[in-house]
Amino acid sequence: NADQLHELLRTSTGLAEELAQLFEQAGTLGASLDGESGGKQELARALQHQIALEHDIRQEDAVIQTLQLLDKNHVQQLRASLADEAGETFGRLVQVRGEADLSELCVDIRVPANEDTCAPALADQLGDTLHALHRMGALPARMATLVHALLKHLVTPLLRYHTCTLNERSSEGKQALLLALDGKSPITSLATDALVDGTDAMYASIERVVKFLLDLLSLPHDEAATADIRLLLSDTMVPPMYEAIVSNYLQQAMPVEYAHLDLFDTVNKRTRQFHDNMKQLGLTIQDDNRMMQFTRETEQHYAHKKHRHTLEHARKLLAGYDFTSVQLRHPSWQSLAVTATVHYTDNHTVDATVPSPTRSNGNGNGNGSASGGSALPHDPFAMPVCLVSTTALQLKQAIEDIAAEACQLTSDHCIELLQSIREMAQLFQILVPQQQARILDSVPAMAMQFHNDCMLLAHCLLVLDITYGAQWPEHTRRLATHTTDLVPIVRHLGQVHFSRIVIHQQDALLEAYNELDGLHDAGESERYERIQQTILQTVYQLRKLSDVWRATLPLPLHDRAMGRIVDHLLVRLTKDIIALADISEAESYQLHKACQMLFELANLFRVKDQQPPPPHYVPSWTRFRQLVELLELNFADIMERFRAHALDVFTADELTSIVCALFSDTPLRKKNLEEIRGTPRDD
C-alpha cells in the first residue's frame, strides 16, 4: 500500500506542476488582454490609423473634385475659345468686299479648288478647330458661332449688295466682280439683267461656301459622325440662312408691277434650284420651309408688297401735296353725244351734254366695255371741266391702276389690293385737310380746287366697281368689297371746305362795310364818299374773286358760290336800309345812287345784260332791287305797286318802316299805312 501511495503522490505532484504551468499560461494570457498593453491596444491603434487614413482620403477626394471642377471650367473656356477662333478663321477665309457705294462687289472665297490651295493655313486651321470641337462634343453647342460668321461674312453682304443693285438696274457701267474659286482670276461681267444674273451669282457663292464647309467637316473614317455633322448643319445653318434670303432678298426683289412677275418667276426657279443643290450636298432640308413656301406663294407676296408699296407711295404723295393746277378733261371719248345728269354740291342738278366714254376691257386695249356696248349707261355722272390738283390726278391714276391689276389676281389677293384703294381714300380724307389746313383756310383758289379734288376722287370711287367689277373674281364681288360707301364721305369733305371758304369770304367782304356802322347820314358829302368808296371796293373784290373761281370751279358751282356771297351782302344792306328811322330826300337820292353800283354784280353770273341772276343763286336780289327803287318813288307809285302785289317780298312791318322813314307824318301817310297793315298778305 505504501508503494501505491508513493506512486499516487508522485503522480499528484506531476499533475500539480502541469496545473501550475497552466495557471502561469493563463496569467500570461490574461496580462495580454489588459487595457494598458497587448492586442487591445494594438487593435485601438490600428482603428485610429484607419480613421486617419479615411480623413486623408476624404481630403484627397475634395482636392480631386476641385481639380475636376477647375478642369471643366477650363474645358468650357477652351471650347468657347475654339468656337471664336473658328468664326474668326471663317471670316478671314470668306470675305465680301465692296466699294463704299456698293458699285462693285468682290467675293473672295479662299477655298481649295481642284488640287490648288489658296490659303491652306487658314483652311487647315478652320478644319482642325472644327474637328477639335467635334472630338470634345462641343460642336452642336458651338455651331451658332459658325452660323453667325456665315451670315455675317457671306450671306448678309451678298444680299445687301444684290438688293442695292436692284435699285440701280438702270445705271450703266455697274459691274459685279466675282473672284474665281482659285482666288486669282477675277470674273468681271456687265449684267444685262441685274435681277437674274445677280440672283444666280449670289446663290452660286453661297453654294460654294457651304460645299467647302461640308467637305471640311467630313470624316472619311467615321461616316456616322459625318452624317451627324451634316444633320447638325441642316438644323442650325439652313433655317437662318433661308430666313435671311427671304427677308433680305426675295421680298426686296419682289416687283411692285404685275407685268414684272414673269421676270420674278426666273428668280423663283433659281431659288428652287438652290434648294435642290443644298439637298444634293447632303443637307437634310424639308420642302415646306419658309423659302420654298415663298416661291409657291408668289402672288400672295406680290399682293402684300403691292399693298404696302401703294400705301407708302400714297403717303408720300399726299404729304407733299402738289396744288399745281391741271385742267380736267374727259378721258378717251367716243364721238357720240348723249345727255347725262351732272350732280353738284348742295343738291343742285343740271343737265350737261357729254360724249359717251369708251371703257377699257381690263386688258389695257380700251376696245369697248366688257359687255361690248357703251359704258355710258353705267356712268352715274361725268366730271365737268374744271381745275384739279396734280396730286389728285396722280392719286386717281394710282387707284385705277390698282383696280386694273386686281383683275389679274385670285379672290383673296384681289381683296387685299382693293383694300389698299379704301385705305388710300381714307389717307386722302385724313392727311390732306390736316397738313394743308393753312392753305385751304387762306387761299380761296386752292380751297375750291381741293373741293374739285374731292369730287374727282369721289367720282373715281363711284365708277370703279362699274368699270372693273365685272372682271374681278366672282368671290370678290360677292364679298362686296366696293368703295361706293366712301363716296358720300369724300364728297362731304369737299362740300365742307366749299362752304367754309364761302363763309370766310362772306366775313372778309363785310369787314370794310362794318367800319361804316350802317348807311345813315348818306346826305352828307363826306359820309357819302365813304359809303360810295366802300361799295366800289366791295364790287372790285367780288369781281376778282369771281375771276379766280371761274377759272377753278365748274360754272354752276362758281355761280352758286358767288351767289351765296352776294346774297349775304345784299341781305345785310337791305336790313340796314330798312332799319333807318328817317331818310331825307337827299339821303334817299344818295343811297339810291350808291346802291345801284351793286347791280353790276349781275354780270358775275351767266346772264344777259340787265338781267338779274337766277333767284336760286341770289334769293335776295329781287328784294334788294325793289328796295333801292322804293328810295326814289313817290308815295303814289309805292301804293300803286303795293296794290298790284309787286311789293309782296316785304312784310307789312317792313313796308311800314320804309314808308315812315321816307315820308313825313301826314293824314295821307296814316291812311296808306292803315291800308298796308289791313291788307291780307301771304307771307
C-alpha positions in Angstrom: 0.0 0.0 0.0 2.9 2.3 0.7 4.2 1.8 -2.9 0.8 2.6 -4.2 0.6 5.7 -2.0 4.0 6.8 -3.1 3.1 6.4 -6.8 -0.1 8.3 -6.2 1.8 11.2 -4.6 4.3 11.2 -7.4 1.5 11.4 -9.9 -0.2 14.1 -8.0 2.9 16.2 -7.9 3.2 15.9 -11.7 -0.3 17.0 -12.1 0.3 19.9 -9.8 3.2 21.0 -11.8 1.2 20.8 -15.0 -1.6 22.7 -13.4 0.8 25.4 -12.2 2.1 25.7 -15.7 -1.5 26.0 -16.9 -2.2 28.7 -14.4 1.0 30.5 -15.4 0.0 30.3 -19.0 -3.5 31.6 -18.1 -1.9 34.6 -16.2 0.3 35.4 -19.1 -2.8 35.3 -21.4 -4.8 37.4 -19.0 -2.0 40.0 -18.9 -2.0 40.2 -22.7 -5.7 41.3 -22.5 -5.0 44.3 -20.2 -6.0 47.9 -21.4 -2.5 49.3 -21.0 -0.8 46.9 -23.3 -1.4 44.0 -25.5 -3.6 43.2 -28.5 -6.4 45.5 -27.4 -4.1 48.5 -27.6 -2.7 47.4 -30.9 -6.3 47.0 -32.2 -7.1 50.5 -31.0 -4.0 51.9 -32.6 -5.0 50.2 -35.9 -8.5 51.7 -35.7 -7.1 55.1 -35.1 -4.8 54.7 -38.0 -7.7 53.7 -40.2 -9.7 56.8 -39.2 -6.7 59.0 -40.0 -6.4 57.3 -43.4 -10.1 57.8 -44.1 -9.8 61.5 -43.2 -6.9 61.9 -45.6 -8.8 60.1 -48.3 -11.7 62.5 -47.9 -9.4 65.4 -48.1 -7.8 64.0 -51.2 -11.3 63.5 -52.8 -12.2 67.1 -52.2 -9.0 68.2 -53.9 -9.7 65.8 -56.8 -13.3 67.2 -57.1 -11.9 70.8 -57.1 -9.4 69.9 -59.7 -12.2 68.3 -61.8 -14.3 71.5 -61.4 -11.4 73.6 -62.5 -10.9 71.3 -65.4 -14.5 71.7 -66.5 -14.2 75.5 -66.5 -11.0 75.3 -68.4 -12.7 73.0 -70.9 -15.6 75.4 -71.3 -13.2 78.3 -71.9 -11.3 76.2 -74.3 -14.5 75.3 -76.2 -15.6 78.9 -76.4 -12.1 80.0 -77.5 -12.1 77.3 -80.2 -15.6 78.4 -81.4 -14.5 82.1 -81.6 -11.3 81.1 -83.4 -13.5 79.1 -85.9 -15.6 82.2 -86.5 -12.6 84.5 -87.0 -10.9 82.0 -89.2 -14.0 81.7 -91.4 -14.2 85.5 -91.6 -10.7 85.6 -92.9 -11.3 82.7 -95.2 -14.5 84.0 -96.8 -14.7 87.8 -97.4 -17.1 90.0 -99.3 -15.5 93.3 -100.1 -17.2 96.2 -102.0 -16.9 99.9 -102.7 -18.5 102.4 -100.4 -21.4 102.9 -102.7 -21.5 99.2 -103.5 -20.9 99.8 -107.1 -18.6 96.9 -107.2 -18.6 93.7 -105.2 -15.7 91.3 -104.7 -16.5 87.9 -103.2 -13.1 86.5 -102.2 -13.6 82.9 -101.2 -10.3 81.3 -100.3 -11.4 77.8 -100.9 -9.2 75.0 -102.2 -10.1 74.3 -105.8 -9.1 71.1 -107.5 -5.6 70.4 -106.3 -4.6 74.0 -105.8 -4.9 75.8 -102.5 -5.3 79.5 -102.0 -4.9 79.6 -98.3 -4.0 76.2 -96.9 -3.1 77.5 -93.5 -6.5 79.1 -93.0 -8.3 76.1 -94.3 -6.3 73.7 -92.2 -6.7 75.9 -89.1 -10.5 76.0 -89.6 -10.7 72.3 -90.2 -8.6 71.5 -87.1 -10.6 73.8 -85.0 -13.9 72.3 -86.0 -12.6 68.7 -85.6 -11.4 69.6 -82.1 -14.8 70.9 -81.2 -16.3 67.7 -82.6 -14.0 65.5 -80.6 -14.8 67.5 -77.4 -18.5 67.0 -78.1 -19.0 70.8 -78.2 -19.7 71.2 -81.9 -23.5 71.2 -81.6 -23.4 73.8 -78.8 -20.9 76.0 -80.6 -22.4 75.7 -84.1 -24.2 79.0 -83.6 -20.9 80.9 -83.7 -20.0 79.4 -87.1 -23.6 80.1 -88.4 -23.3 83.7 -87.2 -20.0 84.0 -89.0 -21.5 82.6 -92.2 -24.4 85.1 -92.1 -22.1 88.0 -91.2 -19.3 87.5 -93.6 -21.1 86.0 -96.6 -24.9 85.8 -96.7 -25.7 89.3 -95.4 -23.1 91.2 -97.5 -24.2 89.3 -100.6 -27.9 90.0 -100.0 -27.2 93.7 -99.3 -25.2 94.1 -102.4 -27.6 92.4 -104.7 -30.6 94.2 -103.2 -28.9 97.6 -103.7 -28.1 96.5 -107.3 -31.8 96.1 -107.9 -32.4 99.8 -107.3 -29.7 100.7 -109.8 -30.6 98.3 -112.6 -30.9 101.2 -115.0 -27.5 102.6 -114.1 -24.9 101.8 -116.8 -21.4 100.7 -116.0 -22.2 98.8 -112.8 -20.1 95.7 -112.7 -20.2 92.7 -110.4 -16.6 91.5 -109.7 -16.6 87.9 -108.6 -13.3 86.1 -107.9 -13.0 82.5 -109.1 -12.5 79.7 -106.7 -8.8 79.8 -107.1 -8.8 83.4 -105.9 -6.5 84.5 -108.8 -8.6 85.0 -111.9 -11.3 87.6 -111.4 -14.5 87.1 -113.4 -15.9 90.5 -114.5 -19.3 90.7 -116.2 -21.6 93.5 -117.1 -25.0 92.2 -116.1 -27.7 92.6 -118.8 -30.3 91.8 -116.2 -29.2 92.6 -112.7 -32.1 90.6 -111.1 -31.4 87.3 -112.8 -27.7 87.5 -113.0 -27.4 88.8 -109.5 -29.5 86.0 -108.1 -27.5 83.4 -109.9 -24.2 84.8 -108.7 -25.5 85.1 -105.1 -26.7 81.6 -104.9 -23.5 80.2 -106.6 -21.3 82.0 -104.0 -23.3 80.5 -101.1 -23.3 77.1 -102.6 -19.5 77.1 -102.9 -19.0 78.1 -99.3 -21.5 75.5 -98.0 -19.9 72.8 -100.0 -16.5 73.8 -98.7 -17.7 73.6 -95.1 -19.3 70.2 -95.6 -16.1 68.9 -97.2 -14.0 70.4 -94.4 -16.2 68.7 -91.7 -16.3 65.3 -93.4 -14.6 62.4 -91.5 -13.6 59.8 -94.1 -13.2 57.1 -91.4 -16.4 57.9 -89.5 -19.4 58.0 -91.7 -21.8 58.1 -88.7 -20.1 61.1 -87.3 -20.1 62.8 -90.7 -23.9 62.2 -91.0 -24.4 63.7 -87.6 -22.5 66.8 -88.5 -24.5 67.2 -91.8 -27.7 66.9 -89.9 -26.4 69.4 -87.3 -25.6 71.9 -90.1 -29.1 71.3 -91.6 -30.8 72.1 -88.3 -28.6 75.1 -87.3 -27.4 76.7 -90.5 -30.1 76.3 -93.1 -33.1 77.9 -91.3 -31.5 81.3 -90.5 -29.8 81.3 -93.9 -33.2 80.7 -95.7 -34.9 83.3 -93.5 -32.2 85.9 -94.4 -32.6 85.1 -98.1 -36.4 85.5 -97.9 -36.4 88.7 -95.7 -33.4 90.5 -97.2 -33.6 89.5 -100.8 -36.6 87.7 -102.2 -39.1 90.2 -100.5 -36.9 93.1 -101.8 -36.7 91.6 -105.3 -40.4 91.1 -105.5 -41.7 93.6 -108.1 -44.5 96.0 -107.5 -45.8 95.9 -111.0 -47.8 92.8 -112.2 -46.1 92.9 -115.6 -42.7 92.2 -114.0 -43.9 89.0 -112.2 -42.7 86.9 -115.2 -39.2 88.0 -114.6 -39.5 87.1 -110.9 -40.5 83.6 -111.9 -36.9 83.2 -113.1 -35.7 84.1 -109.6 -38.1 81.6 -108.1 -36.8 78.9 -110.5 -33.2 79.7 -109.4 -34.2 79.7 -105.8 -35.7 76.2 -106.1 -32.6 75.0 -107.8 -30.5 76.4 -105.0 -32.7 74.4 -102.5 -32.2 71.2 -104.6 -28.4 71.9 -104.7 -28.3 72.2 -100.9 -30.1 68.8 -100.6 -27.6 67.2 -103.1 -24.8 68.4 -100.9 -26.1 66.1 -98.2 -28.1 68.5 -96.1 -31.5 67.3 -94.7 -34.0 70.0 -95.6 -37.8 69.8 -95.6 -39.5 71.1 -98.7 -42.1 73.0 -96.7 -39.5 75.5 -95.3 -40.1 79.3 -95.5 -38.1 79.9 -98.6 -39.9 77.2 -100.7 -43.2 78.4 -99.4 -42.3 81.9 -100.6 -41.7 80.6 -104.1 -45.0 78.8 -104.2 -47.0 81.8 -102.9 -45.6 84.5 -105.3 -49.0 86.1 -106.0 -49.8 86.4 -102.3 -46.5 88.1 -101.5 -46.9 90.3 -104.6 -50.3 91.4 -103.4 -49.0 92.1 -99.9 -46.0 94.0 -101.1 -48.1 95.9 -103.7 -50.4 96.9 -100.8 -47.6 98.2 -98.7 -45.9 99.9 -101.6 -49.1 101.6 -102.7 -49.9 103.0 -99.3 -46.3 104.2 -98.8 -46.5 105.9 -102.2 -49.8 107.4 -101.3 -48.5 108.8 -98.0 -45.5 110.4 -99.8 -47.8 111.8 -102.5 -50.2 113.3 -100.1 -47.5 114.5 -97.7 -46.1 116.7 -100.5 -49.5 117.7 -101.9 -48.9 119.5 -105.2 -51.6 122.1 -105.8 -50.3 122.8 -109.4 -53.5 123.2 -111.4 -54.4 120.8 -114.2 -57.5 121.3 -116.3 -59.6 118.2 -116.0 -60.7 116.9 -119.3 -62.7 113.8 -120.2 -60.7 110.6 -121.0 -61.0 108.9 -124.3 -64.5 109.7 -125.5 -66.4 108.4 -128.5 -67.9 110.9 -130.9 -71.5 110.0 -129.9 -73.0 112.8 -127.7 -75.6 111.9 -125.2 -77.3 113.8 -122.3 -76.2 112.8 -118.8 -77.1 114.2 -115.4 -74.4 116.0 -113.6 -74.7 116.3 -109.8 -73.1 119.1 -107.9 -73.0 120.2 -104.3 -76.0 121.5 -102.3 -78.3 119.1 -104.2 -78.0 121.2 -107.3 -78.6 119.3 -110.5 -78.1 120.4 -114.1 -78.2 118.6 -117.4 -75.0 118.5 -119.4 -74.2 117.1 -122.8 -71.2 114.9 -122.7 -69.7 112.3 -125.1 -70.1 108.6 -124.3 -66.8 107.2 -122.8 -65.1 104.1 -124.0 -64.4 101.8 -121.1 -61.3 99.6 -121.1 -62.0 95.8 -121.1 -59.3 95.3 -118.4 -56.6 94.3 -120.9 -55.4 97.8 -121.4 -56.5 98.0 -125.1 -59.6 100.2 -124.5 -61.6 98.4 -127.1 -65.0 98.9 -125.6 -66.6 97.7 -122.4 -66.7 94.2 -121.0 -70.2 93.7 -122.5 -69.1 95.1 -125.8 -71.5 98.1 -125.6 -71.3 101.6 -124.5 -70.3 102.2 -120.9 -72.4 105.4 -120.5 -75.5 103.8 -119.1 -73.3 102.6 -116.1 -71.8 106.1 -115.5 -73.8 107.9 -112.9 -72.3 111.3 -113.9 -69.5 112.8 -115.8 -67.0 115.2 -114.3 -67.3 118.7 -115.8 -64.3 120.7 -117.0 -62.5 122.3 -114.0 -59.1 122.7 -112.4 -57.8 119.9 -110.1 -54.5 119.4 -108.3 -51.7 117.4 -109.8 -51.7 115.2 -106.7 -55.4 114.4 -107.1 -54.9 113.2 -110.7 -51.9 111.1 -109.6 -53.9 109.5 -106.8 -56.8 108.8 -109.2 -54.4 107.2 -111.6 -52.9 105.0 -108.8 -56.4 103.9 -107.8 -57.3 102.9 -111.3 -54.0 101.1 -111.8 -54.7 99.0 -108.6 -58.2 98.2 -109.8 -56.9 97.1 -113.1 -54.2 94.9 -111.5 -56.8 93.3 -109.2 -58.5 91.8 -112.3 -55.4 89.6 -112.8 -55.4 88.1 -109.3 -57.3 85.5 -107.5 -60.0 86.3 -104.9 -58.1 86.6 -101.7 -55.2 88.6 -103.3 -57.6 90.8 -105.2 -59.3 91.7 -101.9 -56.0 92.9 -100.5 -55.4 95.2 -103.4 -58.9 96.5 -103.3 -58.4 97.2 -99.6 -55.5 99.4 -100.4 -57.9 101.5 -102.5 -60.0 102.1 -99.5 -57.0 103.0 -97.4 -55.7 105.4 -100.0 -59.0 107.2 -100.0 -59.0 107.3 -96.2 -55.5 108.7 -96.2 -56.6 111.5 -98.5 -59.6 112.2 -96.2 -57.4 112.4 -93.1 -54.0 113.7 -94.1 -54.7 116.5 -96.6 -57.1 118.6 -94.6 -54.7 118.5 -91.6 -51.4 119.1 -93.4 -52.8 121.7 -95.8 -55.1 123.5 -93.4 -53.3 126.8 -93.6 -53.5 126.9 -97.4 -57.1 125.7 -97.5 -58.2 128.4 -95.0 -56.3 131.3 -96.5 -56.2 130.8 -100.3 -59.6 130.8 -101.9 -58.5 129.3 -105.2 -56.7 126.4 -103.5 -59.7 125.7 -101.3 -62.0 125.5 -104.2 -59.5 123.4 -106.1 -59.4 121.0 -103.2 -63.2 120.8 -103.4 -62.7 119.7 -107.0 -60.1 117.1 -105.9 -62.7 115.6 -103.5 -65.3 115.5 -106.3 -62.8 113.9 -108.6 -61.8 111.2 -106.1 -65.5 110.5 -105.2 -66.3 110.2 -108.9 -63.4 107.7 -109.4 -64.6 105.6 -106.4 -68.2 105.7 -107.6 -67.4 104.3 -111.1 -64.6 102.0 -110.1 -66.8 98.9 -109.4 -68.8 99.6 -112.6 -65.7 99.9 -114.7 -63.7 96.9 -113.3 -66.1 95.0 -111.1 -67.2 92.6 -113.9 -63.6 91.5 -114.3 -62.8 90.9 -110.6 -63.1 87.4 -109.3 -66.7 86.3 -108.5 -65.9 85.7 -104.9 -64.6 89.3 -104.6 -67.9 90.7 -106.0 -69.9 88.5 -103.6 -68.0 90.0 -100.6 -69.0 93.4 -101.8 -65.5 94.9 -101.3 -66.6 98.0 -103.1 -65.7 101.6 -102.4 -69.0 103.3 -103.1 -69.6 103.7 -99.3 -66.7 106.1 -99.3 -68.2 108.3 -102.0 -70.5 110.4 -99.7 -67.7 110.8 -97.1 -65.3 112.2 -99.7 -68.0 114.4 -101.2 -68.9 115.7 -97.8 -65.3 116.6 -97.2 -65.3 118.7 -100.4 -68.6 120.3 -99.5 -67.4 121.2 -96.1 -64.4 123.1 -97.5 -66.6 124.6 -100.2 -68.9 126.0 -97.5 -66.1 127.0 -95.2 -64.3 129.1 -97.8 -67.6 130.8 -98.9 -68.4 131.7 -95.3 -64.8 133.0 -94.8 -65.2 135.2 -97.9 -68.5 136.5 -96.7 -67.0 137.6 -93.5 -63.9 139.1 -95.2 -66.2 141.1 -97.6 -68.2 142.7 -94.7 -65.1 143.8 -92.7 -64.8 147.1 -94.6 -68.5 147.6 -94.6 -68.7 147.1 -90.9 -66.5 150.1 -90.4 -69.2 152.3 -91.8 -71.5 151.4 -88.9 -74.6 151.5 -91.2 -75.9 153.7 -94.0 -77.1 156.6 -92.0 -76.3 160.3 -92.9 -75.8 159.4 -96.6 -76.8 163.0 -97.5 -73.6 164.4 -96.1 -70.9 164.7 -98.7 -68.1 163.2 -96.7 -70.2 160.4 -95.4 -71.5 159.6 -98.8 -67.9 159.4 -100.2 -67.1 156.8 -97.6 -70.2 154.8 -98.4 -69.5 155.0 -102.2 -65.9 154.0 -101.7 -66.8 151.0 -99.6 -69.3 149.8 -102.2 -66.8 150.2 -105.0 -64.2 148.3 -103.1 -66.7 145.5 -102.4 -67.7 145.3 -106.1 -64.0 145.1 -107.1 -63.2 142.4 -104.6 -66.2 140.3 -105.8 -65.0 140.7 -109.4 -61.5 139.5 -108.5 -62.9 136.6 -106.5 -65.2 135.7 -109.4 -62.3 135.6 -111.9 -60.3 133.2 -109.7 -63.2 130.9 -109.0 -64.5 131.0 -112.6 -61.2 129.5 -113.7 -61.2 126.9 -111.0 -64.8 125.7 -110.4 -67.3 124.3 -112.9 -69.6 127.1 -113.9 -72.7 126.0 -111.9 -70.6 125.8 -108.7 -69.0 129.2 -109.5 -72.4 130.8 -109.7 -73.6 129.1 -106.6 -70.5 130.2 -104.6 -70.7 133.8 -105.8 -74.4 133.8 -105.3 -74.1 132.9 -101.6 -71.6 135.7 -101.1 -73.6 138.3 -103.0 -76.8 137.3 -101.3 -75.1 137.6 -97.9 -74.1 141.1 -98.7 -77.5 142.2 -100.1 -79.3 140.8 -97.0 -77.1 142.9 -94.8 -77.7 146.1 -96.9 -81.4 145.5 -97.0 -81.6 145.1 -93.3 -79.6 148.3 -92.7 -81.7 150.4 -95.1 -85.0 149.2 -93.5 -83.5 149.9 -90.1 -83.1 153.6 -90.9 -85.6 155.6 -88.9 -85.5 158.7 -91.1 -84.4 159.2 -94.7 -84.3 162.7 -96.1 -84.8 163.4 -99.7 -81.0 164.0 -100.2 -80.2 160.8 -98.3 -82.7 158.9 -100.4 -81.1 160.1 -103.6 -77.6 159.3 -102.4 -78.5 155.9 -101.2 -80.2 155.1 -104.4 -77.2 156.2 -106.4 -74.7 154.2 -104.3 -76.8 151.0 -104.1 -77.2 151.0 -107.9 -73.5 150.2 -108.2 -74.2 146.8 -106.8 -76.4 145.9 -109.7 -73.2 145.4 -111.7 -72.8 142.2 -109.8 -75.3 140.6 -112.1 -72.5 140.3 -114.6 -70.7 137.8 -112.4 -73.3 135.2 -113.4 -74.2 133.7 -116.7 -77.0 136.2 -117.6 -77.7 138.6 -120.4 -77.2 142.3 -119.9 -79.5 144.0 -117.5 -80.9 140.6 -116.4 -80.9 139.6 -112.7 -79.1 136.5 -111.7 -81.1 133.3 -111.2 -83.1 133.5 -108.0 -81.8 130.2 -106.7 -78.3 131.7 -106.7 -79.1 135.1 -105.1 -82.6 134.8 -103.4 -82.5 138.4 -102.0 -81.7 140.1 -105.4 -85.3 141.0 -106.2 -86.0 142.2 -102.7 -82.9 144.4 -102.7 -83.6 145.8 -106.1 -87.1 146.8 -105.3 -86.0 148.4 -102.0 -83.5 150.5 -103.9 -86.2 151.5 -106.4 -88.5 152.5 -103.5 -86.0 155.1 -102.4 -86.8 157.2 -105.5 -90.5 156.5 -105.9 -93.2 158.9 -104.8 -95.9 157.8 -102.4 -98.5 157.2 -105.1 -96.2 154.9 -107.1 -95.4 153.0 -104.0 -99.0 152.4 -103.2 -99.7 151.5 -106.8 -97.1 148.8 -106.7 -98.4 147.7 -103.3 -101.9 147.3 -104.7 -100.5 145.4 -107.7 -98.8 143.0 -105.3 -95.4 144.0 -106.6 -94.1 144.5 -103.1 -95.1 141.2 -101.7 -91.4 140.4 -101.0 -91.7 142.8 -98.0 -93.7 142.2 -94.8 -96.3 144.7 -93.6 -94.0 145.8 -90.8 -91.1 146.3 -93.3 -93.2 148.4 -95.6 -94.5 150.4 -92.7 -90.9 151.1 -91.6 -89.8 152.1 -95.1 -92.8 154.5 -95.6 -92.3 156.1 -92.2 -88.6 156.7 -93.0 -89.2 158.2 -96.4 -92.4 160.3 -95.8 -93.3 162.7 -93.1 -96.4 162.1 -90.9 -99.5 163.3 -92.7 -103.1 162.1 -92.9 -102.3 160.5 -96.3 -99.4 158.5 -94.8 -101.6 157.4 -92.0 -104.3 156.3 -94.4 -101.9 154.4 -96.5 -100.3 152.8 -93.6 -103.7 151.6 -92.4 -104.3 150.1 -95.9 -100.9 148.4 -95.8 -101.5 146.9 -92.3 -105.0 145.9 -93.1 -104.4 144.2 -96.4 -104.2 140.4 -96.1 -100.8 139.1 -97.2 -99.4 135.7 -98.0 -96.2 136.0 -96.0 
